[in-house]
Amino acid sequence: RSAEAESWLREGHRCAQSRKLRSLGLRCAISLAELWLSQGRRSEAFEVLEPAYHSVGEGAGTRDLVRARELLAAVTREQAVY
């Protein structure tokens, strides 16, 4: 089922990006990153999350941006270990 979820999340992320819906794109990126982190796919999680996080210019205290920062920090810490 995770392959199906990944497919839907990738499509949602692509759709949000093409329509310049940054908040929706960030939410999809967060979900993808969480999925990939659970599978040990740290670099892919960082690659999707980092640009989505930086594309949202306001609302630093929102739940999605806070979660994205937490995930990016976790990925960065894990990469420093390896």
DOPATOR-556336 format. One record per atom (N, C-alpha, C): residue in three letters; atom name; x, y, z. Coordinates in steps of 0.05 Angstrom, whole numbers, plus 5000, padded with zeros to 4 digits. Layout:
BEGIN
> rest, atom, east, north, up
> ALA, CA, X, Y, Z
...
This chain:
BEGIN
> rest, atom, east, north, up
> ARG, N, 5016, 4976, 5000
> ARG, CA, 5000, 5000, 5000
> ARG, C, 5017, 5025, 5000
> SER, N, 5042, 5023, 5010
> SER, CA, 5058, 5047, 5011
> SER, C, 5066, 5056, 4982
> ALA, N, 5068, 5037, 4964
> ALA, CA, 5074, 5044, 4936
> ALA, C, 5051, 5060, 4924
> GLU, N, 5026, 5052, 4930
> GLU, CA, 5003, 5066, 4921
> GLU, C, 5002, 5094, 4933
> ALA, N, 5007, 5096, 4959
> ALA, CA, 5007, 5122, 4972
> ALA, C, 5028, 5140, 4960
> GLU, N, 5052, 5129, 4955
> GLU, CA, 5073, 5145, 4943
> GLU, C, 5065, 5155, 4916
> SER, N, 5052, 5139, 4900
> SER, CA, 5044, 5147, 4874
> SER, C, 5024, 5171, 4875
> TRP, N, 5004, 5168, 4893
> TRP, CA, 4985, 5190, 4896
> TRP, C, 4997, 5215, 4907
> LEU, N, 5015, 5212, 4926
> LEU, CA, 5029, 5236, 4937
> LEU, C, 5046, 5250, 4916
> ARG, N, 5061, 5234, 4901
> ARG, CA, 5077, 5246, 4879
> ARG, C, 5060, 5261, 4860
> GLU, N, 5037, 5249, 4852
> GLU, CA, 5020, 5263, 4833
> GLU, C, 5008, 5288, 4845
> GLY, N, 5000, 5287, 4870
> GLY, CA, 4990, 5311, 4884
> GLY, C, 5011, 5333, 4885
> HIS, N, 5035, 5325, 4891
> HIS, CA, 5057, 5344, 4892
> HIS, C, 5062, 5357, 4865
> ARG, N, 5063, 5341, 4844
> ARG, CA, 5067, 5351, 4817
> ARG, C, 5044, 5370, 4809
> CYS, N, 5020, 5363, 4815
> CYS, CA, 4997, 5379, 4809
> CYS, C, 4998, 5406, 4823
> ALA, N, 5004, 5405, 4849
> ALA, CA, 5006, 5430, 4865
> ALA, C, 5028, 5448, 4854
> GLN, N, 5051, 5436, 4847
> GLN, CA, 5073, 5452, 4836
> GLN, C, 5065, 5465, 4809
> SER, N, 5052, 5450, 4792
> SER, CA, 5045, 5461, 4766
> SER, C, 5024, 5483, 4768
> ARG, N, 5008, 5483, 4789
> ARG, CA, 4988, 5503, 4793
> ARG, C, 4997, 5525, 4812
> LYS, N, 5022, 5523, 4821
> LYS, CA, 5034, 5542, 4839
> LYS, C, 5019, 5544, 4866
> LEU, N, 5010, 5521, 4875
> LEU, CA, 4996, 5520, 4901
> LEU, C, 5016, 5511, 4922
> ARG, N, 5032, 5531, 4931
> ARG, CA, 5055, 5525, 4949
> ARG, C, 5047, 5511, 4975
> SER, N, 5026, 5519, 4987
> SER, CA, 5018, 5507, 5013
> SER, C, 5010, 5477, 5009
> LEU, N, 4995, 5472, 4988
> LEU, CA, 4988, 5444, 4982
> LEU, C, 5012, 5428, 4974
> GLY, N, 5030, 5440, 4959
> GLY, CA, 5055, 5427, 4951
> GLY, C, 5072, 5420, 4976
> LEU, N, 5072, 5438, 4995
> LEU, CA, 5087, 5433, 5020
> LEU, C, 5075, 5410, 5035
> ARG, N, 5049, 5410, 5037
> ARG, CA, 5035, 5388, 5051
> ARG, C, 5041, 5361, 5038
> CYS, N, 5040, 5360, 5012
> CYS, CA, 5046, 5335, 4997
> CYS, C, 5075, 5327, 5002
> ALA, N, 5093, 5347, 5001
> ALA, CA, 5122, 5342, 5006
> ALA, C, 5127, 5331, 5034
> ILE, N, 5113, 5342, 5054
> ILE, CA, 5115, 5332, 5081
> ILE, C, 5107, 5303, 5083
> SER, N, 5084, 5297, 5071
> SER, CA, 5074, 5269, 5071
> SER, C, 5094, 5250, 5057
> LEU, N, 5104, 5259, 5034
> LEU, CA, 5123, 5242, 5020
> LEU, C, 5149, 5239, 5037
> ALA, N, 5158, 5260, 5048
> ALA, CA, 5182, 5259, 5065
> ALA, C, 5178, 5240, 5088
> GLU, N, 5155, 5242, 5101
> GLU, CA, 5150, 5223, 5124
> GLU, C, 5150, 5194, 5114
> LEU, N, 5137, 5189, 5092
> LEU, CA, 5137, 5162, 5081
> LEU, C, 5165, 5153, 5075
> TRP, N, 5180, 5169, 5061
> TRP, CA, 5207, 5161, 5053
> TRP, C, 5226, 5158, 5077
> LEU, N, 5223, 5175, 5097
> LEU, CA, 5239, 5172, 5121
> LEU, C, 5233, 5146, 5135
> SER, N, 5208, 5138, 5135
> SER, CA, 5200, 5112, 5148
> SER, C, 5213, 5089, 5133
> GLN, N, 5220, 5094, 5107
> GLN, CA, 5233, 5073, 5091
> GLN, C, 5263, 5076, 5089
> GLY, N, 5274, 5096, 5104
> GLY, CA, 5303, 5100, 5104
> GLY, C, 5313, 5115, 5080
> ARG, N, 5295, 5128, 5065
> ARG, CA, 5303, 5142, 5041
> ARG, C, 5307, 5172, 5047
> ARG, N, 5328, 5178, 5062
> ARG, CA, 5333, 5205, 5073
> ARG, C, 5338, 5225, 5051
> SER, N, 5355, 5218, 5032
> SER, CA, 5362, 5238, 5011
> SER, C, 5338, 5246, 4994
> GLU, N, 5321, 5227, 4988
> GLU, CA, 5297, 5233, 4973
> GLU, C, 5278, 5251, 4989
> ALA, N, 5276, 5245, 5015
> ALA, CA, 5259, 5261, 5032
> ALA, C, 5269, 5290, 5032
> PHE, N, 5295, 5294, 5035
> PHE, CA, 5307, 5321, 5035
> PHE, C, 5302, 5335, 5008
> GLU, N, 5306, 5320, 4986
> GLU, CA, 5303, 5332, 4960
> GLU, C, 5275, 5342, 4954
> VAL, N, 5255, 5329, 4964
> VAL, CA, 5228, 5338, 4959
> VAL, C, 5219, 5360, 4979
> LEU, N, 5229, 5357, 5004
> LEU, CA, 5220, 5375, 5025
> LEU, C, 5233, 5402, 5025
> GLU, N, 5259, 5403, 5021
> GLU, CA, 5274, 5428, 5023
> GLU, C, 5264, 5450, 5004
> PRO, N, 5261, 5444, 4978
> PRO, CA, 5250, 5465, 4960
> PRO, C, 5221, 5473, 4966
> ALA, N, 5205, 5454, 4975
> ALA, CA, 5177, 5460, 4981
> ALA, C, 5176, 5478, 5006
> TYR, N, 5193, 5472, 5025
> TYR, CA, 5194, 5489, 5050
> TYR, C, 5202, 5517, 5043
> HIS, N, 5223, 5521, 5026
> HIS, CA, 5232, 5547, 5020
> HIS, C, 5214, 5562, 5000
> SER, N, 5196, 5549, 4987
> SER, CA, 5178, 5562, 4969
> SER, C, 5156, 5577, 4983
> VAL, N, 5151, 5570, 5008
> VAL, CA, 5130, 5584, 5023
> VAL, C, 5143, 5606, 5039
> GLY, N, 5137, 5631, 5032
> GLY, CA, 5151, 5654, 5043
> GLY, C, 5139, 5666, 5068
> GLU, N, 5116, 5658, 5076
> GLU, CA, 5104, 5670, 5100
> GLU, C, 5090, 5649, 5117
> GLY, N, 5083, 5656, 5141
> GLY, CA, 5069, 5637, 5159
> GLY, C, 5088, 5619, 5173
> ALA, N, 5111, 5629, 5183
> ALA, CA, 5131, 5612, 5195
> ALA, C, 5121, 5596, 5219
> GLY, N, 5100, 5605, 5232
> GLY, CA, 5089, 5590, 5255
> GLY, C, 5067, 5570, 5248
> THR, N, 5061, 5567, 5222
> THR, CA, 5039, 5549, 5215
> THR, C, 5048, 5520, 5220
> ARG, N, 5028, 5503, 5224
> ARG, CA, 5034, 5475, 5231
> ARG, C, 5050, 5462, 5209
> ASP, N, 5044, 5467, 5183
> ASP, CA, 5059, 5454, 5162
> ASP, C, 5088, 5463, 5161
> LEU, N, 5093, 5489, 5164
> LEU, CA, 5121, 5498, 5163
> LEU, C, 5136, 5489, 5188
> VAL, N, 5123, 5488, 5210
> VAL, CA, 5137, 5478, 5234
> VAL, C, 5144, 5448, 5230
> ARG, N, 5126, 5433, 5219
> ARG, CA, 5131, 5404, 5214
> ARG, C, 5153, 5400, 5194
> ALA, N, 5152, 5417, 5173
> ALA, CA, 5173, 5415, 5152
> ALA, C, 5201, 5421, 5164
> ARG, N, 5202, 5441, 5181
> ARG, CA, 5228, 5448, 5194
> ARG, C, 5238, 5425, 5211
> GLU, N, 5219, 5412, 5226
> GLU, CA, 5226, 5390, 5243
> GLU, C, 5237, 5367, 5226
> LEU, N, 5224, 5361, 5204
> LEU, CA, 5233, 5339, 5187
> LEU, C, 5260, 5345, 5174
> LEU, N, 5263, 5370, 5165
> LEU, CA, 5289, 5378, 5153
> LEU, C, 5312, 5375, 5174
> ALA, N, 5306, 5384, 5198
> ALA, CA, 5326, 5381, 5219
> ALA, C, 5333, 5352, 5225
> ALA, N, 5313, 5335, 5225
> ALA, CA, 5317, 5307, 5230
> ALA, C, 5334, 5294, 5207
> VAL, N, 5328, 5301, 5182
> VAL, CA, 5343, 5291, 5160
> VAL, C, 5372, 5301, 5161
> THR, N, 5375, 5326, 5168
> THR, CA, 5402, 5337, 5169
> THR, C, 5418, 5323, 5191
> ARG, N, 5406, 5319, 5214
> ARG, CA, 5420, 5305, 5236
> ARG, C, 5427, 5277, 5228
> GLU, N, 5409, 5262, 5214
> GLU, CA, 5415, 5235, 5206
> GLU, C, 5437, 5234, 5185
> GLN, N, 5437, 5254, 5167
> GLN, CA, 5459, 5254, 5147
> GLN, C, 5485, 5260, 5160
> ALA, N, 5486, 5276, 5181
> ALA, CA, 5511, 5282, 5195
> ALA, C, 5522, 5257, 5208
> VAL, N, 5505, 5239, 5216
> VAL, CA, 5513, 5214, 5230
> VAL, C, 5526, 5195, 5210
> TYR, N, 5516, 5195, 5185
> TYR, CA, 5526, 5176, 5165
> TYR, C, 5548, 5187, 5149
